[in-house]
Amino acid sequence: MYAVIRTGGKQYRVAPRDVIEVERLPAEAGAAVELSEVLALNDEKSTVIGTPLVNGARVAATVLEHTKGDKVIIFKKRRRKNYRRRTGHRQSYTMLRIDEILPAGQSRRGGVAE
């Protein structure tokens, strides 16, 4: 089973027990999060494509840690004008472990939602 989710303006193909790096989420390390923007859902039998989202589908994940990406150097220069600017940027990321993919109508523990 796998799902295509959207978070931080990017799309990710995820399966249970995957570890992915997404844009920083406002959650503490060790917290459980649910990602509700599921674009596509596939079990072994069928594929459901959302229009644009799959109604009721969620992906349950656990926050492992918050990290920063590699430094990117931005250098601007105008030739012959004595203009130089040098700045850097490090993007913040959150490491997630995908626990479960929940189709519509299922709760977190595998039962049926009420």
N, CA, C and O atoms as CSV, one atom per row, in Angstrom:
chain,resi,resn,atom,element,x,y,z
A,1,MET,N,N,0.841,-1.174,0.000
A,1,MET,CA,C,0.000,0.000,0.000
A,1,MET,C,C,0.890,1.242,0.000
A,1,MET,O,O,1.901,1.300,0.700
A,2,TYR,N,N,0.493,2.230,-0.797
A,2,TYR,CA,C,1.201,3.505,-0.787
A,2,TYR,C,C,0.209,4.633,-1.021
A,2,TYR,O,O,-0.922,4.415,-1.455
A,3,ALA,N,N,0.663,5.841,-0.722
A,3,ALA,CA,C,-0.162,7.035,-0.919
A,3,ALA,C,C,0.721,8.150,-1.448
A,3,ALA,O,O,1.935,8.148,-1.240
A,4,VAL,N,N,0.112,9.091,-2.126
A,4,VAL,CA,C,0.788,10.312,-2.560
A,4,VAL,C,C,0.197,11.435,-1.724
A,4,VAL,O,O,-1.007,11.685,-1.765
A,5,ILE,N,N,1.061,12.115,-0.960
A,5,ILE,CA,C,0.606,13.180,-0.071
A,5,ILE,C,C,1.217,14.503,-0.492
A,5,ILE,O,O,2.207,14.549,-1.221
A,6,ARG,N,N,0.594,15.592,-0.010
A,6,ARG,CA,C,1.123,16.929,-0.284
A,6,ARG,C,C,1.333,17.628,1.052
A,6,ARG,O,O,0.411,17.717,1.862
A,7,THR,N,N,2.541,18.121,1.280
A,7,THR,CA,C,2.836,18.913,2.466
A,7,THR,C,C,3.987,19.856,2.138
A,7,THR,O,O,4.939,19.469,1.459
A,8,GLY,N,N,3.901,21.060,2.607
A,8,GLY,CA,C,4.950,22.044,2.352
A,8,GLY,C,C,5.069,22.434,0.892
A,8,GLY,O,O,6.132,22.878,0.458
A,9,GLY,N,N,3.987,22.276,0.117
A,9,GLY,CA,C,4.024,22.634,-1.293
A,9,GLY,C,C,4.670,21.594,-2.176
A,9,GLY,O,O,4.864,21.841,-3.367
A,10,LYS,N,N,5.013,20.432,-1.633
A,10,LYS,CA,C,5.645,19.364,-2.398
A,10,LYS,C,C,4.838,18.089,-2.254
A,10,LYS,O,O,4.060,17.940,-1.313
A,11,GLN,N,N,5.026,17.165,-3.194
A,11,GLN,CA,C,4.315,15.900,-3.165
A,11,GLN,C,C,5.299,14.769,-2.883
A,11,GLN,O,O,6.429,14.776,-3.372
A,12,TYR,N,N,4.852,13.795,-2.085
A,12,TYR,CA,C,5.702,12.672,-1.693
A,12,TYR,C,C,4.923,11.374,-1.862
A,12,TYR,O,O,3.737,11.305,-1.537
A,13,ARG,N,N,5.595,10.345,-2.373
A,13,ARG,CA,C,5.028,9.006,-2.430
A,13,ARG,C,C,5.500,8.277,-1.183
A,13,ARG,O,O,6.704,8.116,-0.983
A,14,VAL,N,N,4.575,7.835,-0.342
A,14,VAL,CA,C,4.937,7.245,0.935
A,14,VAL,C,C,4.287,5.874,1.097
A,14,VAL,O,O,3.229,5.592,0.534
A,15,ALA,N,N,4.946,5.041,1.877
A,15,ALA,CA,C,4.443,3.723,2.252
A,15,ALA,C,C,4.691,3.568,3.745
A,15,ALA,O,O,5.508,4.298,4.305
A,16,PRO,N,N,4.006,2.631,4.406
A,16,PRO,CA,C,4.255,2.435,5.844
A,16,PRO,C,C,5.727,2.121,6.120
A,16,PRO,O,O,6.368,1.402,5.353
A,17,ARG,N,N,6.257,2.660,7.215
A,17,ARG,CA,C,7.634,2.529,7.681
A,17,ARG,C,C,8.646,3.315,6.842
A,17,ARG,O,O,9.850,3.130,7.016
A,18,ASP,N,N,8.193,4.180,5.942
A,18,ASP,CA,C,9.104,5.069,5.217
A,18,ASP,C,C,9.531,6.208,6.132
A,18,ASP,O,O,8.774,6.615,7.013
A,19,VAL,N,N,10.741,6.725,5.927
A,19,VAL,CA,C,11.213,7.916,6.616
A,19,VAL,C,C,11.431,8.986,5.549
A,19,VAL,O,O,12.212,8.796,4.616
A,20,ILE,N,N,10.735,10.111,5.697
A,20,ILE,CA,C,10.834,11.171,4.701
A,20,ILE,C,C,11.226,12.478,5.382
A,20,ILE,O,O,11.031,12.656,6.584
A,21,GLU,N,N,11.782,13.386,4.583
A,21,GLU,CA,C,12.203,14.705,5.052
A,21,GLU,C,C,11.289,15.727,4.393
A,21,GLU,O,O,11.301,15.871,3.171
A,22,VAL,N,N,10.488,16.445,5.198
A,22,VAL,CA,C,9.528,17.415,4.678
A,22,VAL,C,C,9.859,18.794,5.226
A,22,VAL,O,O,10.678,18.931,6.135
A,23,GLU,N,N,9.213,19.818,4.666
A,23,GLU,CA,C,9.363,21.168,5.197
A,23,GLU,C,C,8.953,21.162,6.665
A,23,GLU,O,O,8.112,20.360,7.071
A,24,ARG,N,N,9.533,22.035,7.450
A,24,ARG,CA,C,9.331,22.024,8.903
A,24,ARG,C,C,7.855,22.104,9.287
A,24,ARG,O,O,7.108,22.941,8.782
A,25,LEU,N,N,7.455,21.205,10.197
A,25,LEU,CA,C,6.098,21.170,10.725
A,25,LEU,C,C,6.105,21.647,12.174
A,25,LEU,O,O,7.078,21.402,12.888
A,26,PRO,N,N,5.057,22.315,12.624
A,26,PRO,CA,C,5.018,22.804,14.013
A,26,PRO,C,C,4.600,21.709,14.990
A,26,PRO,O,O,3.500,21.753,15.541
A,27,ALA,N,N,5.474,20.730,15.206
A,27,ALA,CA,C,5.204,19.633,16.134
A,27,ALA,C,C,6.505,19.259,16.829
A,27,ALA,O,O,7.584,19.380,16.249
A,28,GLU,N,N,6.399,18.806,18.069
A,28,GLU,CA,C,7.569,18.402,18.836
A,28,GLU,C,C,8.072,17.040,18.360
A,28,GLU,O,O,7.316,16.259,17.782
A,29,ALA,N,N,9.347,16.764,18.605
A,29,ALA,CA,C,9.916,15.463,18.271
A,29,ALA,C,C,9.217,14.393,19.107
A,29,ALA,O,O,9.045,14.560,20.314
A,30,GLY,N,N,8.817,13.303,18.471
A,30,GLY,CA,C,8.111,12.235,19.149
A,30,GLY,C,C,6.602,12.357,19.058
A,30,GLY,O,O,5.891,11.423,19.429
A,31,ALA,N,N,6.097,13.474,18.577
A,31,ALA,CA,C,4.645,13.679,18.478
A,31,ALA,C,C,4.081,12.950,17.268
A,31,ALA,O,O,4.781,12.716,16.283
A,32,ALA,N,N,2.809,12.596,17.361
A,32,ALA,CA,C,2.105,11.971,16.240
A,32,ALA,C,C,1.409,13.065,15.441
A,32,ALA,O,O,0.784,13.956,16.017
A,33,VAL,N,N,1.513,13.001,14.114
A,33,VAL,CA,C,0.838,13.958,13.240
A,33,VAL,C,C,0.030,13.175,12.211
A,33,VAL,O,O,0.351,12.034,11.880
A,34,GLU,N,N,-1.022,13.814,11.715
A,34,GLU,CA,C,-1.816,13.232,10.643
A,34,GLU,C,C,-1.791,14.183,9.468
A,34,GLU,O,O,-2.084,15.371,9.607
A,35,LEU,N,N,-1.439,13.656,8.314
A,35,LEU,CA,C,-1.399,14.435,7.085
A,35,LEU,C,C,-2.670,14.117,6.311
A,35,LEU,O,O,-2.885,12.975,5.902
A,36,SER,N,N,-3.506,15.122,6.110
A,36,SER,CA,C,-4.822,14.878,5.524
A,36,SER,C,C,-4.889,15.200,4.030
A,36,SER,O,O,-5.898,14.909,3.388
A,37,GLU,N,N,-3.856,15.783,3.477
A,37,GLU,CA,C,-3.874,16.097,2.051
A,37,GLU,C,C,-3.338,14.906,1.265
A,37,GLU,O,O,-2.174,14.883,0.868
A,38,VAL,N,N,-4.202,13.921,1.047
A,38,VAL,CA,C,-3.844,12.711,0.313
A,38,VAL,C,C,-4.351,12.875,-1.114
A,38,VAL,O,O,-5.551,13.031,-1.336
A,39,LEU,N,N,-3.438,12.838,-2.079
A,39,LEU,CA,C,-3.795,13.048,-3.480
A,39,LEU,C,C,-4.152,11.753,-4.187
A,39,LEU,O,O,-4.996,11.752,-5.083
A,40,ALA,N,N,-3.521,10.646,-3.797
A,40,ALA,CA,C,-3.790,9.345,-4.413
A,40,ALA,C,C,-3.549,8.266,-3.376
A,40,ALA,O,O,-2.737,8.428,-2.466
A,41,LEU,N,N,-4.263,7.166,-3.525
A,41,LEU,CA,C,-4.190,6.078,-2.562
A,41,LEU,C,C,-4.207,4.774,-3.329
A,41,LEU,O,O,-5.048,4.587,-4.208
A,42,ASN,N,N,-3.290,3.863,-3.013
A,42,ASN,CA,C,-3.210,2.590,-3.715
A,42,ASN,C,C,-3.079,1.468,-2.701
A,42,ASN,O,O,-2.152,1.455,-1.891
A,43,ASP,N,N,-4.018,0.519,-2.749
A,43,ASP,CA,C,-3.799,-0.731,-2.036
A,43,ASP,C,C,-3.508,-1.768,-3.126
A,43,ASP,O,O,-3.446,-1.415,-4.304
A,44,GLU,N,N,-3.332,-3.016,-2.761
A,44,GLU,CA,C,-2.931,-4.006,-3.757
A,44,GLU,C,C,-4.002,-4.238,-4.824
A,44,GLU,O,O,-3.704,-4.728,-5.913
A,45,LYS,N,N,-5.258,-3.881,-4.501
A,45,LYS,CA,C,-6.362,-4.176,-5.417
A,45,LYS,C,C,-6.701,-3.031,-6.362
A,45,LYS,O,O,-6.975,-3.256,-7.540
A,46,SER,N,N,-6.683,-1.784,-5.840
A,46,SER,CA,C,-7.165,-0.674,-6.662
A,46,SER,C,C,-6.413,0.606,-6.332
A,46,SER,O,O,-5.715,0.706,-5.324
A,47,THR,N,N,-6.581,1.577,-7.216
A,47,THR,CA,C,-5.993,2.895,-7.033
A,47,THR,C,C,-7.109,3.926,-7.024
A,47,THR,O,O,-7.996,3.900,-7.877
A,48,VAL,N,N,-7.061,4.837,-6.052
A,48,VAL,CA,C,-8.042,5.921,-5.963
A,48,VAL,C,C,-7.290,7.230,-6.170
A,48,VAL,O,O,-6.348,7.536,-5.438
A,49,ILE,N,N,-7.706,7.994,-7.161
A,49,ILE,CA,C,-7.115,9.292,-7.452
A,49,ILE,C,C,-8.098,10.355,-6.967
A,49,ILE,O,O,-9.278,10.319,-7.314
A,50,GLY,N,N,-7.609,11.298,-6.166
A,50,GLY,CA,C,-8.465,12.342,-5.634
A,50,GLY,C,C,-8.757,13.428,-6.647
A,50,GLY,O,O,-8.044,13.577,-7.639
A,51,THR,N,N,-9.819,14.190,-6.388
A,51,THR,CA,C,-10.181,15.299,-7.273
A,51,THR,C,C,-10.385,16.571,-6.471
A,51,THR,O,O,-11.548,16.948,-6.330
A,52,PRO,N,N,-9.429,17.262,-5.942
A,52,PRO,CA,C,-7.996,16.981,-5.954
A,52,PRO,C,C,-7.550,16.091,-4.805
A,52,PRO,O,O,-6.447,15.546,-4.859
A,53,LEU,N,N,-8.381,15.917,-3.748
A,53,LEU,CA,C,-7.977,15.109,-2.603
A,53,LEU,C,C,-8.882,13.891,-2.485
A,53,LEU,O,O,-10.027,13.908,-2.935
A,54,VAL,N,N,-8.350,12.825,-1.869
A,54,VAL,CA,C,-9.150,11.646,-1.576
A,54,VAL,C,C,-9.925,11.934,-0.297
A,54,VAL,O,O,-9.322,12.174,0.749
A,55,ASN,N,N,-11.241,11.912,-0.367
A,55,ASN,CA,C,-12.082,12.275,0.779
A,55,ASN,C,C,-11.889,11.307,1.934
A,55,ASN,O,O,-12.009,10.094,1.762
A,56,GLY,N,N,-11.588,11.847,3.120
A,56,GLY,CA,C,-11.487,11.048,4.332
A,56,GLY,C,C,-10.192,10.298,4.528
A,56,GLY,O,O,-9.978,9.740,5.604
A,57,ALA,N,N,-9.326,10.258,3.548
A,57,ALA,CA,C,-8.067,9.515,3.678
A,57,ALA,C,C,-7.052,10.355,4.453
A,57,ALA,O,O,-6.997,11.577,4.308
A,58,ARG,N,N,-6.239,9.668,5.289
A,58,ARG,CA,C,-5.217,10.349,6.080
A,58,ARG,C,C,-3.980,9.472,6.132
A,58,ARG,O,O,-4.041,8.266,5.890
A,59,VAL,N,N,-2.862,10.096,6.451
A,59,VAL,CA,C,-1.610,9.380,6.666
A,59,VAL,C,C,-1.127,9.728,8.066
A,59,VAL,O,O,-0.933,10.900,8.387
A,60,ALA,N,N,-0.933,8.705,8.903
A,60,ALA,CA,C,-0.468,8.904,10.275
A,60,ALA,C,C,1.048,8.771,10.294
A,60,ALA,O,O,1.599,7.826,9.729
A,61,ALA,N,N,1.723,9.715,10.944
A,61,ALA,CA,C,3.184,9.724,10.981
A,61,ALA,C,C,3.659,10.158,12.366
A,61,ALA,O,O,2.901,10.730,13.150
A,62,THR,N,N,4.927,9.874,12.645
A,62,THR,CA,C,5.562,10.277,13.892
A,62,THR,C,C,6.743,11.180,13.559
A,62,THR,O,O,7.523,10.881,12.655
A,63,VAL,N,N,6.872,12.281,14.288
A,63,VAL,CA,C,7.988,13.204,14.085
A,63,VAL,C,C,9.222,12.602,14.749
A,63,VAL,O,O,9.218,12.342,15.952
A,64,LEU,N,N,10.279,12.380,13.967
A,64,LEU,CA,C,11.520,11.838,14.512
A,64,LEU,C,C,12.424,12.934,15.032
A,64,LEU,O,O,12.900,12.863,16.165
A,65,GLU,N,N,12.671,13.964,14.201
A,65,GLU,CA,C,13.541,15.059,14.618
A,65,GLU,C,C,13.374,16.237,13.671
A,65,GLU,O,O,12.778,16.118,12.601
A,66,HIS,N,N,13.912,17.373,14.087
A,66,HIS,CA,C,13.972,18.569,13.252
A,66,HIS,C,C,15.432,18.782,12.876
A,66,HIS,O,O,16.314,18.736,13.734
A,67,THR,N,N,15.682,19.013,11.598
A,67,THR,CA,C,17.047,19.191,11.114
A,67,THR,C,C,17.104,20.418,10.210
A,67,THR,O,O,16.089,21.047,9.912
A,68,LYS,N,N,18.312,20.733,9.789
A,68,LYS,CA,C,18.520,21.794,8.811
A,68,LYS,C,C,19.236,21.206,7.611
A,68,LYS,O,O,20.040,20.284,7.747
A,69,GLY,N,N,18.944,21.737,6.445
A,69,GLY,CA,C,19.580,21.281,5.223
A,69,GLY,C,C,20.964,21.876,5.056
A,69,GLY,O,O,21.448,22.607,5.921
A,70,ASP,N,N,21.594,21.560,3.944
A,70,ASP,CA,C,22.905,22.106,3.640
A,70,ASP,C,C,22.805,23.602,3.368
A,70,ASP,O,O,21.764,24.098,2.937
A,71,LYS,N,N,23.890,24.307,3.622
A,71,LYS,CA,C,23.907,25.745,3.401
A,71,LYS,C,C,23.974,26.030,1.897
A,71,LYS,O,O,24.731,25.403,1.156
A,72,VAL,N,N,23.165,26.988,1.481
A,72,VAL,CA,C,23.159,27.455,0.105
A,72,VAL,C,C,23.687,28.875,0.123
A,72,VAL,O,O,23.172,29.718,0.859
A,73,ILE,N,N,24.711,29.156,-0.680
A,73,ILE,CA,C,25.316,30.484,-0.739
A,73,ILE,C,C,24.687,31.270,-1.882
A,73,ILE,O,O,24.612,30.789,-3.012
A,74,ILE,N,N,24.237,32.482,-1.577
A,74,ILE,CA,C,23.687,33.384,-2.584
A,74,ILE,C,C,24.695,34.513,-2.768
A,74,ILE,O,O,24.989,35.239,-1.818
A,75,PHE,N,N,25.223,34.666,-3.971
A,75,PHE,CA,C,26.223,35.699,-4.233
A,75,PHE,C,C,25.749,36.536,-5.401
A,75,PHE,O,O,25.510,36.012,-6.489
A,76,LYS,N,N,25.610,37.846,-5.181
A,76,LYS,CA,C,25.191,38.773,-6.226
A,76,LYS,C,C,26.357,39.703,-6.544
A,76,LYS,O,O,27.079,40.148,-5.651
A,77,LYS,N,N,26.522,39.983,-7.817
A,77,LYS,CA,C,27.620,40.882,-8.212
A,77,LYS,C,C,27.217,41.643,-9.465
A,77,LYS,O,O,26.639,41.081,-10.395
A,78,ARG,N,N,27.536,42.938,-9.469
A,78,ARG,CA,C,27.377,43.761,-10.666
A,78,ARG,C,C,28.783,44.160,-11.102
A,78,ARG,O,O,29.500,44.835,-10.364
A,79,ARG,N,N,29.157,43.757,-12.253
A,79,ARG,CA,C,30.530,44.004,-12.670
A,79,ARG,C,C,30.796,45.501,-12.862
A,79,ARG,O,O,29.948,46.258,-13.334
A,80,ARG,N,N,31.980,45.878,-12.485
A,80,ARG,CA,C,32.490,47.253,-12.609
A,80,ARG,C,C,31.724,48.268,-11.764
A,80,ARG,O,O,31.904,49.468,-11.973
A,81,LYS,N,N,30.896,47.857,-10.837
A,81,LYS,CA,C,30.124,48.783,-10.023
A,81,LYS,C,C,30.467,48.665,-8.537
A,81,LYS,O,O,29.832,49.325,-7.714
A,82,ASN,N,N,31.446,47.847,-8.175
A,82,ASN,CA,C,31.843,47.611,-6.787
A,82,ASN,C,C,30.646,47.167,-5.937
A,82,ASN,O,O,30.492,47.593,-4.793
A,83,TYR,N,N,29.789,46.288,-6.525
A,83,TYR,CA,C,28.604,45.781,-5.834
A,83,TYR,C,C,28.752,44.282,-5.635
A,83,TYR,O,O,28.784,43.528,-6.607
A,84,ARG,N,N,28.841,43.844,-4.392
A,84,ARG,CA,C,28.912,42.419,-4.058
A,84,ARG,C,C,28.080,42.175,-2.805
A,84,ARG,O,O,28.203,42.901,-1.819
A,85,ARG,N,N,27.239,41.159,-2.849
A,85,ARG,CA,C,26.445,40.771,-1.691
A,85,ARG,C,C,26.544,39.258,-1.536
A,85,ARG,O,O,26.349,38.516,-2.499
A,86,ARG,N,N,26.846,38.805,-0.330
A,86,ARG,CA,C,26.959,37.372,-0.068
A,86,ARG,C,C,26.087,37.031,1.128
A,86,ARG,O,O,26.290,37.565,2.219
A,87,THR,N,N,25.119,36.147,0.934
A,87,THR,CA,C,24.265,35.677,2.010
A,87,THR,C,C,24.169,34.161,1.942
A,87,THR,O,O,24.523,33.557,0.929
A,88,GLY,N,N,23.694,33.550,3.012
A,88,GLY,CA,C,23.516,32.109,3.046
A,88,GLY,C,C,22.136,31.761,3.553
A,88,GLY,O,O,21.443,32.592,4.140
A,89,HIS,N,N,21.747,30.519,3.319
A,89,HIS,CA,C,20.434,30.049,3.767
A,89,HIS,C,C,20.521,28.564,4.091
A,89,HIS,O,O,21.126,27.791,3.348
A,90,ARG,N,N,19.905,28.169,5.218
A,90,ARG,CA,C,19.758,26.753,5.569
A,90,ARG,C,C,18.285,26.487,5.824
A,90,ARG,O,O,17.690,27.068,6.732
A,91,GLN,N,N,17.702,25.611,5.028
A,91,GLN,CA,C,16.275,25.300,5.141
A,91,GLN,C,C,16.026,24.371,6.328
A,91,GLN,O,O,16.811,23.455,6.574
A,92,SER,N,N,14.950,24.601,7.056
A,92,SER,CA,C,14.568,23.741,8.174
A,92,SER,C,C,13.694,22.596,7.671
A,92,SER,O,O,12.786,22.805,6.866
A,93,TYR,N,N,13.971,21.391,8.147
A,93,TYR,CA,C,13.241,20.201,7.744
A,93,TYR,C,C,12.754,19.436,8.967
A,93,TYR,O,O,13.275,19.606,10.069
A,94,THR,N,N,11.754,18.598,8.760
A,94,THR,CA,C,11.255,17.681,9.779
A,94,THR,C,C,11.347,16.272,9.219
A,94,THR,O,O,10.910,16.012,8.097
A,95,MET,N,N,11.914,15.368,10.000
A,95,MET,CA,C,11.999,13.962,9.602
A,95,MET,C,C,10.753,13.255,10.126
A,95,MET,O,O,10.461,13.314,11.320
A,96,LEU,N,N,10.019,12.588,9.241
A,96,LEU,CA,C,8.804,11.877,9.600
A,96,LEU,C,C,8.953,10.392,9.308
A,96,LEU,O,O,9.536,10.008,8.294
A,97,ARG,N,N,8.417,9.549,10.211
A,97,ARG,CA,C,8.299,8.123,9.930
A,97,ARG,C,C,6.813,7.842,9.706
A,97,ARG,O,O,5.986,8.131,10.571
A,98,ILE,N,N,6.481,7.286,8.559
A,98,ILE,CA,C,5.099,6.995,8.212
A,98,ILE,C,C,4.668,5.738,8.963
A,98,ILE,O,O,5.272,4.678,8.803
A,99,ASP,N,N,3.618,5.859,9.787
A,99,ASP,CA,C,3.134,4.730,10.571
A,99,ASP,C,C,2.039,3.961,9.843
A,99,ASP,O,O,2.128,2.744,9.684
A,100,GLU,N,N,1.015,4.669,9.406
A,100,GLU,CA,C,-0.133,4.023,8.777
A,100,GLU,C,C,-0.684,4.891,7.664
A,100,GLU,O,O,-0.557,6.115,7.686
A,101,ILE,N,N,-1.298,4.236,6.688
A,101,ILE,CA,C,-2.076,4.924,5.662
A,101,ILE,C,C,-3.525,4.534,5.909
A,101,ILE,O,O,-3.881,3.358,5.835
A,102,LEU,N,N,-4.356,5.524,6.202
A,102,LEU,CA,C,-5.728,5.275,6.619
A,102,LEU,C,C,-6.708,5.685,5.520
A,102,LEU,O,O,-6.886,6.877,5.268
A,103,PRO,N,N,-7.348,4.709,4.862
A,103,PRO,CA,C,-8.382,5.057,3.883
A,103,PRO,C,C,-9.582,5.684,4.578
A,103,PRO,O,O,-9.640,5.712,5.807
A,104,ALA,N,N,-10.521,6.178,3.821
A,104,ALA,CA,C,-11.712,6.815,4.386
A,104,ALA,C,C,-12.473,5.814,5.246
A,104,ALA,O,O,-12.701,4.676,4.836
A,105,GLY,N,N,-12.866,6.249,6.448
A,105,GLY,CA,C,-13.663,5.412,7.323
A,105,GLY,C,C,-12.875,4.549,8.284
A,105,GLY,O,O,-13.474,3.782,9.037
A,106,GLN,N,N,-11.548,4.641,8.289
A,106,GLN,CA,C,-10.749,3.852,9.228
A,106,GLN,C,C,-10.142,4.759,10.284
A,106,GLN,O,O,-9.780,5.903,10.009
A,107,SER,N,N,-10.032,4.218,11.528
A,107,SER,CA,C,-9.409,4.979,12.592
A,107,SER,C,C,-7.939,4.588,12.683
A,107,SER,O,O,-7.467,3.728,11.940
A,108,ARG,N,N,-7.234,5.218,13.586
A,108,ARG,CA,C,-5.779,5.051,13.684
A,108,ARG,C,C,-5.366,3.629,14.051
A,108,ARG,O,O,-4.308,3.175,13.614
A,109,ARG,N,N,-6.170,2.908,14.845
A,109,ARG,CA,C,-5.786,1.582,15.293
A,109,ARG,C,C,-6.270,0.469,14.378
A,109,ARG,O,O,-6.241,-0.697,14.770
A,110,GLY,N,N,-6.710,0.792,13.181
A,110,GLY,CA,C,-7.131,-0.233,12.251
A,110,GLY,C,C,-8.616,-0.550,12.299
A,110,GLY,O,O,-9.094,-1.328,11.474
A,111,GLY,N,N,-9.362,0.024,13.236
A,111,GLY,CA,C,-10.796,-0.215,13.334
A,111,GLY,C,C,-11.571,0.684,12.394
A,111,GLY,O,O,-10.987,1.419,11.598
A,112,VAL,N,N,-12.873,0.624,12.490
A,112,VAL,CA,C,-13.728,1.454,11.647
A,112,VAL,C,C,-14.119,2.701,12.449
A,112,VAL,O,O,-14.522,2.599,13.608
A,113,ALA,N,N,-13.997,3.865,11.831
A,113,ALA,CA,C,-14.347,5.121,12.493
A,113,ALA,C,C,-15.855,5.226,12.639
A,113,ALA,O,O,-16.604,4.699,11.816
A,114,GLU,N,N,-16.293,5.901,13.674
A,114,GLU,CA,C,-17.730,6.056,13.916
A,114,GLU,C,C,-18.254,7.298,13.295
A,114,GLU,O,O,-19.446,7.586,13.400
